[in-house]
Every structure is written in structure tokens, then in C-alpha cells.
């Protein structure tokens, strides 16, 4: 799986009804995916496990889209 | 956000943030007066007698003049009521939830919290400045996954509410306690909508699940079924002693007043004598409304699913115009587009009035 696919997997793991969600690289976390600040914390945990890295939650304060997450992870990896 | 709230109120034609009412003209399905104790003559008399005996206020914090023998008696009685060794009294449960994590948690700890936990718990957990990981609502599989991952943390707390107050689901606390036991974590439960409501004798969620040796932290509001105000934190003696010295939200706040302490004792007396009949009425009323609204949770809470915030506020406004008080829940209190209007029909209401409310709801929904 590429980075985007793994990010999508992590996002879906944070949702109670993942089957109802369509995630693309352009998806806005809040507007399209209903991810709030608490969900971001859950997502950080899933990304840490998926990518086997440690993430500083403060680094994710400015993420707005899935593309932002992918960019941050690819810079980190 | 203020402008958005004002615009939404203007579109809905109703302002739920400023609702003028008097008891005579409205049927109150908004308050958390589950057992109807707020208007019970015995509870009122106990509050008045305590004021006459001990004064209007202790005018001090619990480390100064606020820690009276009477306060100690009330705290001990509450601890015994819920089945725990010791309790502390706070000015509110919001304050208790805000304060305990900052006092107890260090930077190497981890707090796992139900995604739909009350904002006081979430804000309290955030204020602790240790790692915070939400788990999917009441999802034990997800919780266990996070517990398995938590090996490096010094101490792990698992935080939930007993009754989720917007939709009335009950947390699987027995499973949570078992998972905590298995992974060495500390369960923390806010029983604000469970104390005086759940359990065969109204002793709350620990009685409801038969948890006799609960090794965790318990908090609850004394302003709902117990019909007074304030909050309690209960647990083992060592933790309570620690908090009594080192929780600023307790140490630096004026202690609960004698009328409140008296009212709590009065409420506990009435629960111990009258719970069975009052509880039966409360559940009957819940069922009457559930037949109309359809979204009946496990607790005596009914919720009408409205979707958008504007629709929830509009429904609450329509109920208000018909003489019924209700509580609209909109984001961020609930997830976006999952807004509800909550109705709680307390045991103090007359059955014909609840039946009338059900008819009004049937006409609107």
C-alpha cells in the first residue's frame, strides 16, 4: 500500500461507520470527513501504529486535508 | 463561532440559550430532575433546617473553614451510597472532572477516553497535558486495541460516562473494568446521569453492574437526580487524600453551602424510602415518550434525532411554543449533523401531563 492508502486505512479505523465514507486525497478533514480536534488525536494514534512512528500531536494542528497528512508523513518517513 | 450561533438562532426562530420560563406555564422535560426530588417537601425542609443550623454558607474552602463535620458526614454518606471507601465534595461535577486529571496525571501517563464523553471530562483530560487518545464510542474492541498499545505509559486511565446524556446509552462499565484489570489501567466513570437513576436502589452504575470492588475513580453531579448542586469524586482513601491536598479545583473553591449539604442528605433519605415507586414512574414515562419519538436509549432519556442544528433548535422552539421545555443538543456537544432534542420526563410530573406531551410530540414529529 502507498502512503495515501495507508492514511485512508487509518482514517477509516477512526470512524464508527467507515463504509459510509469516501476518502480522497483532496478530502477536507472537517468539512468532508467530519474529523474534529478529538478525532485528530485518534487519527494520530492510528497513524503511529500504521507507520510505526511517533508523532507529536502539535505537528498536526495545522492539517486541513488528507493531502496535508500525506505530505507530513512523507516528509517524516 | 458566536456569529454562527447567532445566525443559526435567527434562522431557527428560537434562542435555546435564553429561554425565559416559569414553572406554572411549562411542562419541564428539559431538567434532570429524574425522581422529582427538587420539589419534594422533605428535601426542601432538610435544606432549610441545615441553613438554620449551620448558616447560609461556610464562606471558606475545604482546607479552611469549609470543611465542617457536617460536610464530612455528607461526603461519607455519599461514598457509602455509591459503594466506595471515600468521597470528596466539589462545587460542581464539571469542576471535579476538570481538576482530577491535572492533579493525578503526569506527562508519561495516558488517558483513553470515550469519544462521546462529556466536555468536562474531555477538557479535564486535555488539561492534564499527558497523551490523550479517544476510543470509539462504547467500542470495547477499539479500547482493547489501544490498551494493548499502551505499554510504554506509566499509568493508563480509561474514562467514560455511565449514561451518555444525549442519547441515553449506558457504557459497558463491567467490561471496561475487566479490561482495566487485565491491562493494569485505572477506570474513571462519570455517573452524573446514573446516580439516583440506575441500580435496583438508585445507587448508580456500580450497583447497576454489581461492581462491588471497583478500583477506579468515580465522579457524579449532585444536581441531577439528587436535586441539589455540586459534584462528588469517590475512590480509595489514598487517592482521595491526595486530591484533598493537591487538587486546586477543590482546595481553592468555596465549599458547598449548608443548605446544599442538607438538601443532599434529604434527597438520599427520600431515595432510600421512595426509590422503587419513583423509579417505576420515571421508567413508565420514558416508555410513553419512547413510543412516539422512537429513539429510546437504555436510560430514562428520550431523544428526537434531528440531523442539522437548525432543525433541533426549531423543534425545541416549537415545543416551547406549545408549553414544553426540552434540550436541543447541537455541535460541538454532539457530532455534526447528529443533533438531537432530549426529553427527560421526571417522576415528579403528573402522568396525564406526560401523556399530553406525547400527543404534542406525535403532532409535530
Interface residues (C-beta under 8 A of the other chain):
Chain A: X14 X16 X34 X36 X38 X39 X41 X42 X45 X49
Chain B: X115 X122 X132 X133 X134 X135 X136 X137 X139 X146 X149 X332 X335 X336 X337
